[in-house]
Structures are given as C-alpha cells and as structure tokens.
Amino acid sequence: MKNNMATTTIAGHKRKSPPDDVCTDVDLSISFQDGNKLFFKVKQNLEFFKVFRDFCNRKKLEYETLKFIHEGTEVKGRQTPKMLNLENGAEIFAVRSQVGGGVSY
C-alpha cells in the first residue's frame, strides 16, 4: 500500500501532512445577533446545511428564518468549507432574514 502523505521538514523534524485530496477538519464559529457564538469542528467536505441545522437546533431557532454570512457573502447550505477555502478560526454570522420592512404610504 502506497503512503500518500507528504513529508515536510521543519527545524530538522520530519512531519507528515495529509495530501490535498484528504479531508481535514476546520474549526469555525457561528455568531448570532445576540452576540453568542457556537463553535464547530467540521470536515472540509461537509455541506453547511448540516452545520446550520445543528446551530438552529441548539439555539432553538428556525433554519428558514436565518441567513448565514461569511465575509459579506451569503453561505448556501449546499456549500462546503472547502468550496469557500475556509481556514481554522473562520467566523460565520447568522442573521434573521427580513423581507419587506419599507415605508408604506
């Protein structure tokens, strides 16, 4: 069996890192408007839909009433951390979705 691990040398110590096609975990947080944060450790190929549902269940919120934002862009449920090139420490904001609200005459 062939070893697909890449070897790097740092200060004389050999360290193996996973190849690009192997999924690694990403530590991220989701912040809600009330200022509270929940932390998640997820696989790079896990669809956000599952993470967002878990967030909503823990906070007792309805998934359909929220939008999730990362760096000014809405994160869709079918996207993955790998698609967004997320790194450890990434923060996603959960905000209530609002339709309308303009002035009526």
Phi and psi restraints in degrees (range 20) as a CNS / XPLOR table:
assign (resid 1 and name C) (resid 2 and name N)
       (resid 2 and name CA) (resid 2 and name C) 1.0 -85.5 20.0 2
assign (resid 2 and name N) (resid 2 and name CA)
       (resid 2 and name C) (resid 3 and name N) 1.0 138.2 20.0 2
assign (resid 2 and name C) (resid 3 and name N)
       (resid 3 and name CA) (resid 3 and name C) 1.0 -88.5 20.0 2
assign (resid 3 and name N) (resid 3 and name CA)
       (resid 3 and name C) (resid 4 and name N) 1.0 118.8 20.0 2
assign (resid 3 and name C) (resid 4 and name N)
       (resid 4 and name CA) (resid 4 and name C) 1.0 -91.8 20.0 2
assign (resid 4 and name N) (resid 4 and name CA)
       (resid 4 and name C) (resid 5 and name N) 1.0 6.6 20.0 2
assign (resid 4 and name C) (resid 5 and name N)
       (resid 5 and name CA) (resid 5 and name C) 1.0 -78.0 20.0 2
assign (resid 5 and name N) (resid 5 and name CA)
       (resid 5 and name C) (resid 6 and name N) 1.0 133.4 20.0 2
assign (resid 5 and name C) (resid 6 and name N)
       (resid 6 and name CA) (resid 6 and name C) 1.0 -83.7 20.0 2
assign (resid 6 and name N) (resid 6 and name CA)
       (resid 6 and name C) (resid 7 and name N) 1.0 142.7 20.0 2
assign (resid 6 and name C) (resid 7 and name N)
       (resid 7 and name CA) (resid 7 and name C) 1.0 -108.5 20.0 2
assign (resid 7 and name N) (resid 7 and name CA)
       (resid 7 and name C) (resid 8 and name N) 1.0 129.9 20.0 2
assign (resid 7 and name C) (resid 8 and name N)
       (resid 8 and name CA) (resid 8 and name C) 1.0 -122.4 20.0 2
assign (resid 8 and name N) (resid 8 and name CA)
       (resid 8 and name C) (resid 9 and name N) 1.0 150.1 20.0 2
assign (resid 8 and name C) (resid 9 and name N)
       (resid 9 and name CA) (resid 9 and name C) 1.0 -112.7 20.0 2
assign (resid 9 and name N) (resid 9 and name CA)
       (resid 9 and name C) (resid 10 and name N) 1.0 124.2 20.0 2
assign (resid 9 and name C) (resid 10 and name N)
       (resid 10 and name CA) (resid 10 and name C) 1.0 -126.5 20.0 2
assign (resid 10 and name N) (resid 10 and name CA)
       (resid 10 and name C) (resid 11 and name N) 1.0 118.7 20.0 2
assign (resid 10 and name C) (resid 11 and name N)
       (resid 11 and name CA) (resid 11 and name C) 1.0 50.5 20.0 2
assign (resid 11 and name N) (resid 11 and name CA)
       (resid 11 and name C) (resid 12 and name N) 1.0 42.4 20.0 2
assign (resid 11 and name C) (resid 12 and name N)
       (resid 12 and name CA) (resid 12 and name C) 1.0 82.2 20.0 2
assign (resid 12 and name N) (resid 12 and name CA)
       (resid 12 and name C) (resid 13 and name N) 1.0 -3.2 20.0 2
assign (resid 12 and name C) (resid 13 and name N)
       (resid 13 and name CA) (resid 13 and name C) 1.0 -103.9 20.0 2
assign (resid 13 and name N) (resid 13 and name CA)
       (resid 13 and name C) (resid 14 and name N) 1.0 134.2 20.0 2
assign (resid 13 and name C) (resid 14 and name N)
       (resid 14 and name CA) (resid 14 and name C) 1.0 -85.2 20.0 2
assign (resid 14 and name N) (resid 14 and name CA)
       (resid 14 and name C) (resid 15 and name N) 1.0 136.0 20.0 2
assign (resid 14 and name C) (resid 15 and name N)
       (resid 15 and name CA) (resid 15 and name C) 1.0 -135.2 20.0 2
assign (resid 15 and name N) (resid 15 and name CA)
       (resid 15 and name C) (resid 16 and name N) 1.0 133.0 20.0 2
assign (resid 15 and name C) (resid 16 and name N)
       (resid 16 and name CA) (resid 16 and name C) 1.0 -96.5 20.0 2
assign (resid 16 and name N) (resid 16 and name CA)
       (resid 16 and name C) (resid 17 and name N) 1.0 133.8 20.0 2
assign (resid 16 and name C) (resid 17 and name N)
       (resid 17 and name CA) (resid 17 and name C) 1.0 -118.8 20.0 2
assign (resid 17 and name N) (resid 17 and name CA)
       (resid 17 and name C) (resid 18 and name N) 1.0 148.3 20.0 2
assign (resid 17 and name C) (resid 18 and name N)
       (resid 18 and name CA) (resid 18 and name C) 1.0 -68.1 20.0 2
assign (resid 18 and name N) (resid 18 and name CA)
       (resid 18 and name C) (resid 19 and name N) 1.0 148.5 20.0 2
assign (resid 18 and name C) (resid 19 and name N)
       (resid 19 and name CA) (resid 19 and name C) 1.0 -66.5 20.0 2
assign (resid 19 and name N) (resid 19 and name CA)
       (resid 19 and name C) (resid 20 and name N) 1.0 165.0 20.0 2
assign (resid 19 and name C) (resid 20 and name N)
       (resid 20 and name CA) (resid 20 and name C) 1.0 -60.2 20.0 2
assign (resid 20 and name N) (resid 20 and name CA)
       (resid 20 and name C) (resid 21 and name N) 1.0 -28.7 20.0 2
assign (resid 20 and name C) (resid 21 and name N)
       (resid 21 and name CA) (resid 21 and name C) 1.0 -83.9 20.0 2
assign (resid 21 and name N) (resid 21 and name CA)
       (resid 21 and name C) (resid 22 and name N) 1.0 -3.3 20.0 2
assign (resid 21 and name C) (resid 22 and name N)
       (resid 22 and name CA) (resid 22 and name C) 1.0 -91.7 20.0 2
assign (resid 22 and name N) (resid 22 and name CA)
       (resid 22 and name C) (resid 23 and name N) 1.0 133.2 20.0 2
assign (resid 22 and name C) (resid 23 and name N)
       (resid 23 and name CA) (resid 23 and name C) 1.0 -79.1 20.0 2
assign (resid 23 and name N) (resid 23 and name CA)
       (resid 23 and name C) (resid 24 and name N) 1.0 133.8 20.0 2
assign (resid 23 and name C) (resid 24 and name N)
       (resid 24 and name CA) (resid 24 and name C) 1.0 -116.1 20.0 2
assign (resid 24 and name N) (resid 24 and name CA)
       (resid 24 and name C) (resid 25 and name N) 1.0 164.6 20.0 2
assign (resid 24 and name C) (resid 25 and name N)
       (resid 25 and name CA) (resid 25 and name C) 1.0 -82.3 20.0 2
assign (resid 25 and name N) (resid 25 and name CA)
       (resid 25 and name C) (resid 26 and name N) 1.0 151.4 20.0 2
assign (resid 25 and name C) (resid 26 and name N)
       (resid 26 and name CA) (resid 26 and name C) 1.0 -126.2 20.0 2
assign (resid 26 and name N) (resid 26 and name CA)
       (resid 26 and name C) (resid 27 and name N) 1.0 131.1 20.0 2
assign (resid 26 and name C) (resid 27 and name N)
       (resid 27 and name CA) (resid 27 and name C) 1.0 -91.5 20.0 2
assign (resid 27 and name N) (resid 27 and name CA)
       (resid 27 and name C) (resid 28 and name N) 1.0 123.7 20.0 2
assign (resid 27 and name C) (resid 28 and name N)
       (resid 28 and name CA) (resid 28 and name C) 1.0 -140.0 20.0 2
assign (resid 28 and name N) (resid 28 and name CA)
       (resid 28 and name C) (resid 29 and name N) 1.0 165.3 20.0 2
assign (resid 28 and name C) (resid 29 and name N)
       (resid 29 and name CA) (resid 29 and name C) 1.0 -128.0 20.0 2
assign (resid 29 and name N) (resid 29 and name CA)
       (resid 29 and name C) (resid 30 and name N) 1.0 151.7 20.0 2
assign (resid 29 and name C) (resid 30 and name N)
       (resid 30 and name CA) (resid 30 and name C) 1.0 -120.0 20.0 2
assign (resid 30 and name N) (resid 30 and name CA)
       (resid 30 and name C) (resid 31 and name N) 1.0 123.1 20.0 2
assign (resid 30 and name C) (resid 31 and name N)
       (resid 31 and name CA) (resid 31 and name C) 1.0 -104.4 20.0 2
assign (resid 31 and name N) (resid 31 and name CA)
       (resid 31 and name C) (resid 32 and name N) 1.0 137.5 20.0 2
assign (resid 31 and name C) (resid 32 and name N)
       (resid 32 and name CA) (resid 32 and name C) 1.0 -103.5 20.0 2
assign (resid 32 and name N) (resid 32 and name CA)
       (resid 32 and name C) (resid 33 and name N) 1.0 168.0 20.0 2
assign (resid 32 and name C) (resid 33 and name N)
       (resid 33 and name CA) (resid 33 and name C) 1.0 -62.0 20.0 2
assign (resid 33 and name N) (resid 33 and name CA)
       (resid 33 and name C) (resid 34 and name N) 1.0 -22.5 20.0 2
assign (resid 33 and name C) (resid 34 and name N)
       (resid 34 and name CA) (resid 34 and name C) 1.0 -79.3 20.0 2
assign (resid 34 and name N) (resid 34 and name CA)
       (resid 34 and name C) (resid 35 and name N) 1.0 0.2 20.0 2
assign (resid 34 and name C) (resid 35 and name N)
       (resid 35 and name CA) (resid 35 and name C) 1.0 94.4 20.0 2
assign (resid 35 and name N) (resid 35 and name CA)
       (resid 35 and name C) (resid 36 and name N) 1.0 -11.0 20.0 2
assign (resid 35 and name C) (resid 36 and name N)
       (resid 36 and name CA) (resid 36 and name C) 1.0 -79.0 20.0 2
assign (resid 36 and name N) (resid 36 and name CA)
       (resid 36 and name C) (resid 37 and name N) 1.0 147.2 20.0 2
assign (resid 36 and name C) (resid 37 and name N)
       (resid 37 and name CA) (resid 37 and name C) 1.0 -121.5 20.0 2
assign (resid 37 and name N) (resid 37 and name CA)
       (resid 37 and name C) (resid 38 and name N) 1.0 144.1 20.0 2
assign (resid 37 and name C) (resid 38 and name N)
       (resid 38 and name CA) (resid 38 and name C) 1.0 -118.3 20.0 2
assign (resid 38 and name N) (resid 38 and name CA)
       (resid 38 and name C) (resid 39 and name N) 1.0 141.6 20.0 2
assign (resid 38 and name C) (resid 39 and name N)
       (resid 39 and name CA) (resid 39 and name C) 1.0 -108.3 20.0 2
assign (resid 39 and name N) (resid 39 and name CA)
       (resid 39 and name C) (resid 40 and name N) 1.0 141.4 20.0 2
assign (resid 39 and name C) (resid 40 and name N)
       (resid 40 and name CA) (resid 40 and name C) 1.0 -134.0 20.0 2
assign (resid 40 and name N) (resid 40 and name CA)
       (resid 40 and name C) (resid 41 and name N) 1.0 145.8 20.0 2
assign (resid 40 and name C) (resid 41 and name N)
       (resid 41 and name CA) (resid 41 and name C) 1.0 -116.8 20.0 2
assign (resid 41 and name N) (resid 41 and name CA)
       (resid 41 and name C) (resid 42 and name N) 1.0 115.3 20.0 2
assign (resid 41 and name C) (resid 42 and name N)
       (resid 42 and name CA) (resid 42 and name C) 1.0 -129.2 20.0 2
assign (resid 42 and name N) (resid 42 and name CA)
       (resid 42 and name C) (resid 43 and name N) 1.0 156.5 20.0 2
assign (resid 42 and name C) (resid 43 and name N)
       (resid 43 and name CA) (resid 43 and name C) 1.0 -74.0 20.0 2
assign (resid 43 and name N) (resid 43 and name CA)
       (resid 43 and name C) (resid 44 and name N) 1.0 150.9 20.0 2
assign (resid 43 and name C) (resid 44 and name N)
       (resid 44 and name CA) (resid 44 and name C) 1.0 -60.2 20.0 2
assign (resid 44 and name N) (resid 44 and name CA)
       (resid 44 and name C) (resid 45 and name N) 1.0 -28.9 20.0 2
assign (resid 44 and name C) (resid 45 and name N)
       (resid 45 and name CA) (resid 45 and name C) 1.0 -101.7 20.0 2
assign (resid 45 and name N) (resid 45 and name CA)
       (resid 45 and name C) (resid 46 and name N) 1.0 9.9 20.0 2
assign (resid 45 and name C) (resid 46 and name N)
       (resid 46 and name CA) (resid 46 and name C) 1.0 -79.1 20.0 2
assign (resid 46 and name N) (resid 46 and name CA)
       (resid 46 and name C) (resid 47 and name N) 1.0 129.0 20.0 2
assign (resid 46 and name C) (resid 47 and name N)
       (resid 47 and name CA) (resid 47 and name C) 1.0 -68.4 20.0 2
assign (resid 47 and name N) (resid 47 and name CA)
       (resid 47 and name C) (resid 48 and name N) 1.0 139.8 20.0 2
assign (resid 47 and name C) (resid 48 and name N)
       (resid 48 and name CA) (resid 48 and name C) 1.0 -62.7 20.0 2
assign (resid 48 and name N) (resid 48 and name CA)
       (resid 48 and name C) (resid 49 and name N) 1.0 -24.0 20.0 2
assign (resid 48 and name C) (resid 49 and name N)
       (resid 49 and name CA) (resid 49 and name C) 1.0 -49.5 20.0 2
assign (resid 49 and name N) (resid 49 and name CA)
       (resid 49 and name C) (resid 50 and name N) 1.0 -43.9 20.0 2
assign (resid 49 and name C) (resid 50 and name N)
       (resid 50 and name CA) (resid 50 and name C) 1.0 -67.6 20.0 2
assign (resid 50 and name N) (resid 50 and name CA)
       (resid 50 and name C) (resid 51 and name N) 1.0 -40.2 20.0 2
assign (resid 50 and name C) (resid 51 and name N)
       (resid 51 and name CA) (resid 51 and name C) 1.0 -67.1 20.0 2
assign (resid 51 and name N) (resid 51 and name CA)
       (resid 51 and name C) (resid 52 and name N) 1.0 -44.3 20.0 2
assign (resid 51 and name C) (resid 52 and name N)
       (resid 52 and name CA) (resid 52 and name C) 1.0 -65.0 20.0 2
assign (resid 52 and name N) (resid 52 and name CA)
       (resid 52 and name C) (resid 53 and name N) 1.0 -39.6 20.0 2
assign (resid 52 and name C) (resid 53 and name N)
       (resid 53 and name CA) (resid 53 and name C) 1.0 -62.3 20.0 2
assign (resid 53 and name N) (resid 53 and name CA)
       (resid 53 and name C) (resid 54 and name N) 1.0 -42.9 20.0 2
assign (resid 53 and name C) (resid 54 and name N)
       (resid 54 and name CA) (resid 54 and name C) 1.0 -62.7 20.0 2
assign (resid 54 and name N) (resid 54 and name CA)
       (resid 54 and name C) (resid 55 and name N) 1.0 -44.2 20.0 2
assign (resid 54 and name C) (resid 55 and name N)
       (resid 55 and name CA) (resid 55 and name C) 1.0 -56.4 20.0 2
assign (resid 55 and name N) (resid 55 and name CA)
       (resid 55 and name C) (resid 56 and name N) 1.0 -48.3 20.0 2
assign (resid 55 and name C) (resid 56 and name N)
       (resid 56 and name CA) (resid 56 and name C) 1.0 -64.4 20.0 2
assign (resid 56 and name N) (resid 56 and name CA)
       (resid 56 and name C) (resid 57 and name N) 1.0 -40.0 20.0 2
assign (resid 56 and name C) (resid 57 and name N)
       (resid 57 and name CA) (resid 57 and name C) 1.0 -62.9 20.0 2
assign (resid 57 and name N) (resid 57 and name CA)
       (resid 57 and name C) (resid 58 and name N) 1.0 -42.7 20.0 2
assign (resid 57 and name C) (resid 58 and name N)
       (resid 58 and name CA) (resid 58 and name C) 1.0 -66.8 20.0 2
assign (resid 58 and name N) (resid 58 and name CA)
       (resid 58 and name C) (resid 59 and name N) 1.0 -36.5 20.0 2
assign (resid 58 and name C) (resid 59 and name N)
       (resid 59 and name CA) (resid 59 and name C) 1.0 -91.6 20.0 2
assign (resid 59 and name N) (resid 59 and name CA)
       (resid 59 and name C) (resid 60 and name N) 1.0 -1.1 20.0 2
assign (resid 59 and name C) (resid 60 and name N)
       (resid 60 and name CA) (resid 60 and name C) 1.0 57.8 20.0 2
assign (resid 60 and name N) (resid 60 and name CA)
       (resid 60 and name C) (resid 61 and name N) 1.0 49.9 20.0 2
assign (resid 60 and name C) (resid 61 and name N)
       (resid 61 and name CA) (resid 61 and name C) 1.0 -119.7 20.0 2
assign (resid 61 and name N) (resid 61 and name CA)
       (resid 61 and name C) (resid 62 and name N) 1.0 160.3 20.0 2
assign (resid 61 and name C) (resid 62 and name N)
       (resid 62 and name CA) (resid 62 and name C) 1.0 -93.5 20.0 2
assign (resid 62 and name N) (resid 62 and name CA)
       (resid 62 and name C) (resid 63 and name N) 1.0 125.2 20.0 2
assign (resid 62 and name C) (resid 63 and name N)
       (resid 63 and name CA) (resid 63 and name C) 1.0 -54.8 20.0 2
assign (resid 63 and name N) (resid 63 and name CA)
       (resid 63 and name C) (resid 64 and name N) 1.0 -41.0 20.0 2
assign (resid 63 and name C) (resid 64 and name N)
       (resid 64 and name CA) (resid 64 and name C) 1.0 -66.9 20.0 2
assign (resid 64 and name N) (resid 64 and name CA)
       (resid 64 and name C) (resid 65 and name N) 1.0 -15.1 20.0 2
assign (resid 64 and name C) (resid 65 and name N)
       (resid 65 and name CA) (resid 65 and name C) 1.0 -95.4 20.0 2
assign (resid 65 and name N) (resid 65 and name CA)
       (resid 65 and name C) (resid 66 and name N) 1.0 0.9 20.0 2
assign (resid 65 and name C) (resid 66 and name N)
       (resid 66 and name CA) (resid 66 and name C) 1.0 -118.0 20.0 2
assign (resid 66 and name N) (resid 66 and name CA)
       (resid 66 and name C) (resid 67 and name N) 1.0 154.2 20.0 2
assign (resid 66 and name C) (resid 67 and name N)
       (resid 67 and name CA) (resid 67 and name C) 1.0 -120.3 20.0 2
assign (resid 67 and name N) (resid 67 and name CA)
       (resid 67 and name C) (resid 68 and name N) 1.0 147.3 20.0 2
assign (resid 67 and name C) (resid 68 and name N)
       (resid 68 and name CA) (resid 68 and name C) 1.0 -116.1 20.0 2
assign (resid 68 and name N) (resid 68 and name CA)
       (resid 68 and name C) (resid 69 and name N) 1.0 126.7 20.0 2
assign (resid 68 and name C) (resid 69 and name N)
       (resid 69 and name CA) (resid 69 and name C) 1.0 -121.4 20.0 2
assign (resid 69 and name N) (resid 69 and name CA)
       (resid 69 and name C) (resid 70 and name N) 1.0 133.6 20.0 2
assign (resid 69 and name C) (resid 70 and name N)
       (resid 70 and name CA) (resid 70 and name C) 1.0 -131.8 20.0 2
assign (resid 70 and name N) (resid 70 and name CA)
       (resid 70 and name C) (resid 71 and name N) 1.0 121.1 20.0 2
assign (resid 70 and name C) (resid 71 and name N)
       (resid 71 and name CA) (resid 71 and name C) 1.0 50.8 20.0 2
assign (resid 71 and name N) (resid 71 and name CA)
       (resid 71 and name C) (resid 72 and name N) 1.0 44.6 20.0 2
assign (resid 71 and name C) (resid 72 and name N)
       (resid 72 and name CA) (resid 72 and name C) 1.0 80.8 20.0 2
assign (resid 72 and name N) (resid 72 and name CA)
       (resid 72 and name C) (resid 73 and name N) 1.0 0.4 20.0 2
assign (resid 72 and name C) (resid 73 and name N)
       (resid 73 and name CA) (resid 73 and name C) 1.0 -118.9 20.0 2
assign (resid 73 and name N) (resid 73 and name CA)
       (resid 73 and name C) (resid 74 and name N) 1.0 138.3 20.0 2
assign (resid 73 and name C) (resid 74 and name N)
       (resid 74 and name CA) (resid 74 and name C) 1.0 -68.7 20.0 2
assign (resid 74 and name N) (resid 74 and name CA)
       (resid 74 and name C) (resid 75 and name N) 1.0 134.8 20.0 2
assign (resid 74 and name C) (resid 75 and name N)
       (resid 75 and name CA) (resid 75 and name C) 1.0 -97.0 20.0 2
assign (resid 75 and name N) (resid 75 and name CA)
       (resid 75 and name C) (resid 76 and name N) 1.0 123.7 20.0 2
assign (resid 75 and name C) (resid 76 and name N)
       (resid 76 and name CA) (resid 76 and name C) 1.0 -88.2 20.0 2
assign (resid 76 and name N) (resid 76 and name CA)
       (resid 76 and name C) (resid 77 and name N) 1.0 152.2 20.0 2
assign (resid 76 and name C) (resid 77 and name N)
       (resid 77 and name CA) (resid 77 and name C) 1.0 -60.9 20.0 2
assign (resid 77 and name N) (resid 77 and name CA)
       (resid 77 and name C) (resid 78 and name N) 1.0 -27.8 20.0 2
assign (resid 77 and name C) (resid 78 and name N)
       (resid 78 and name CA) (resid 78 and name C) 1.0 -84.7 20.0 2
assign (resid 78 and name N) (resid 78 and name CA)
       (resid 78 and name C) (resid 79 and name N) 1.0 -7.1 20.0 2
assign (resid 78 and name C) (resid 79 and name N)
       (resid 79 and name CA) (resid 79 and name C) 1.0 -78.9 20.0 2
assign (resid 79 and name N) (resid 79 and name CA)
       (resid 79 and name C) (resid 80 and name N) 1.0 161.4 20.0 2
assign (resid 79 and name C) (resid 80 and name N)
       (resid 80 and name CA) (resid 80 and name C) 1.0 -124.7 20.0 2
assign (resid 80 and name N) (resid 80 and name CA)
       (resid 80 and name C) (resid 81 and name N) 1.0 161.8 20.0 2
assign (resid 80 and name C) (resid 81 and name N)
       (resid 81 and name CA) (resid 81 and name C) 1.0 -57.0 20.0 2
assign (resid 81 and name N) (resid 81 and name CA)
       (resid 81 and name C) (resid 82 and name N) 1.0 -35.6 20.0 2
assign (resid 81 and name C) (resid 82 and name N)
       (resid 82 and name CA) (resid 82 and name C) 1.0 -64.7 20.0 2
assign (resid 82 and name N) (resid 82 and name CA)
       (resid 82 and name C) (resid 83 and name N) 1.0 -40.1 20.0 2
assign (resid 82 and name C) (resid 83 and name N)
       (resid 83 and name CA) (resid 83 and name C) 1.0 -60.8 20.0 2
assign (resid 83 and name N) (resid 83 and name CA)
       (resid 83 and name C) (resid 84 and name N) 1.0 -33.9 20.0 2
assign (resid 83 and name C) (resid 84 and name N)
       (resid 84 and name CA) (resid 84 and name C) 1.0 -95.0 20.0 2
assign (resid 84 and name N) (resid 84 and name CA)
       (resid 84 and name C) (resid 85 and name N) 1.0 1.5 20.0 2
assign (resid 84 and name C) (resid 85 and name N)
       (resid 85 and name CA) (resid 85 and name C) 1.0 54.5 20.0 2
assign (resid 85 and name N) (resid 85 and name CA)
       (resid 85 and name C) (resid 86 and name N) 1.0 42.6 20.0 2
assign (resid 85 and name C) (resid 86 and name N)
       (resid 86 and name CA) (resid 86 and name C) 1.0 -73.3 20.0 2
assign (resid 86 and name N) (resid 86 and name CA)
       (resid 86 and name C) (resid 87 and name N) 1.0 143.3 20.0 2
assign (resid 86 and name C) (resid 87 and name N)
       (resid 87 and name CA) (resid 87 and name C) 1.0 -116.2 20.0 2
assign (resid 87 and name N) (resid 87 and name CA)
       (resid 87 and name C) (resid 88 and name N) 1.0 168.5 20.0 2
assign (resid 87 and name C) (resid 88 and name N)
       (resid 88 and name CA) (resid 88 and name C) 1.0 -53.9 20.0 2
assign (resid 88 and name N) (resid 88 and name CA)
       (resid 88 and name C) (resid 89 and name N) 1.0 138.9 20.0 2
assign (resid 88 and name C) (resid 89 and name N)
       (resid 89 and name CA) (resid 89 and name C) 1.0 90.6 20.0 2
assign (resid 89 and name N) (resid 89 and name CA)
       (resid 89 and name C) (resid 90 and name N) 1.0 0.6 20.0 2
assign (resid 89 and name C) (resid 90 and name N)
       (resid 90 and name CA) (resid 90 and name C) 1.0 -61.4 20.0 2
assign (resid 90 and name N) (resid 90 and name CA)
       (resid 90 and name C) (resid 91 and name N) 1.0 145.8 20.0 2
assign (resid 90 and name C) (resid 91 and name N)
       (resid 91 and name CA) (resid 91 and name C) 1.0 -123.7 20.0 2
assign (resid 91 and name N) (resid 91 and name CA)
       (resid 91 and name C) (resid 92 and name N) 1.0 131.2 20.0 2
assign (resid 91 and name C) (resid 92 and name N)
       (resid 92 and name CA) (resid 92 and name C) 1.0 -115.1 20.0 2
assign (resid 92 and name N) (resid 92 and name CA)
       (resid 92 and name C) (resid 93 and name N) 1.0 138.0 20.0 2
assign (resid 92 and name C) (resid 93 and name N)
       (resid 93 and name CA) (resid 93 and name C) 1.0 -104.1 20.0 2
assign (resid 93 and name N) (resid 93 and name CA)
       (resid 93 and name C) (resid 94 and name N) 1.0 132.3 20.0 2
assign (resid 93 and name C) (resid 94 and name N)
       (resid 94 and name CA) (resid 94 and name C) 1.0 -102.1 20.0 2
assign (resid 94 and name N) (resid 94 and name CA)
       (resid 94 and name C) (resid 95 and name N) 1.0 122.7 20.0 2
assign (resid 94 and name C) (resid 95 and name N)
       (resid 95 and name CA) (resid 95 and name C) 1.0 -128.5 20.0 2
assign (resid 95 and name N) (resid 95 and name CA)
       (resid 95 and name C) (resid 96 and name N) 1.0 149.1 20.0 2
assign (resid 95 and name C) (resid 96 and name N)
       (resid 96 and name CA) (resid 96 and name C) 1.0 -69.3 20.0 2
assign (resid 96 and name N) (resid 96 and name CA)
       (resid 96 and name C) (resid 97 and name N) 1.0 133.5 20.0 2
assign (resid 96 and name C) (resid 97 and name N)
       (resid 97 and name CA) (resid 97 and name C) 1.0 -77.8 20.0 2
assign (resid 97 and name N) (resid 97 and name CA)
       (resid 97 and name C) (resid 98 and name N) 1.0 135.0 20.0 2
assign (resid 97 and name C) (resid 98 and name N)
       (resid 98 and name CA) (resid 98 and name C) 1.0 -128.7 20.0 2
assign (resid 98 and name N) (resid 98 and name CA)
       (resid 98 and name C) (resid 99 and name N) 1.0 129.7 20.0 2
assign (resid 98 and name C) (resid 99 and name N)
       (resid 99 and name CA) (resid 99 and name C) 1.0 -112.9 20.0 2
assign (resid 99 and name N) (resid 99 and name CA)
       (resid 99 and name C) (resid 100 and name N) 1.0 130.6 20.0 2
assign (resid 99 and name C) (resid 100 and name N)
       (resid 100 and name CA) (resid 100 and name C) 1.0 81.4 20.0 2
assign (resid 100 and name N) (resid 100 and name CA)
       (resid 100 and name C) (resid 101 and name N) 1.0 -148.9 20.0 2
assign (resid 100 and name C) (resid 101 and name N)
       (resid 101 and name CA) (resid 101 and name C) 1.0 96.2 20.0 2
assign (resid 101 and name N) (resid 101 and name CA)
       (resid 101 and name C) (resid 102 and name N) 1.0 2.4 20.0 2
assign (resid 101 and name C) (resid 102 and name N)
       (resid 102 and name CA) (resid 102 and name C) 1.0 -77.0 20.0 2
assign (resid 102 and name N) (resid 102 and name CA)
       (resid 102 and name C) (resid 103 and name N) 1.0 172.6 20.0 2
assign (resid 102 and name C) (resid 103 and name N)
       (resid 103 and name CA) (resid 103 and name C) 1.0 -74.7 20.0 2
assign (resid 103 and name N) (resid 103 and name CA)
       (resid 103 and name C) (resid 104 and name N) 1.0 135.8 20.0 2
assign (resid 103 and name C) (resid 104 and name N)
       (resid 104 and name CA) (resid 104 and name C) 1.0 -111.4 20.0 2
assign (resid 104 and name N) (resid 104 and name CA)
       (resid 104 and name C) (resid 105 and name N) 1.0 135.2 20.0 2
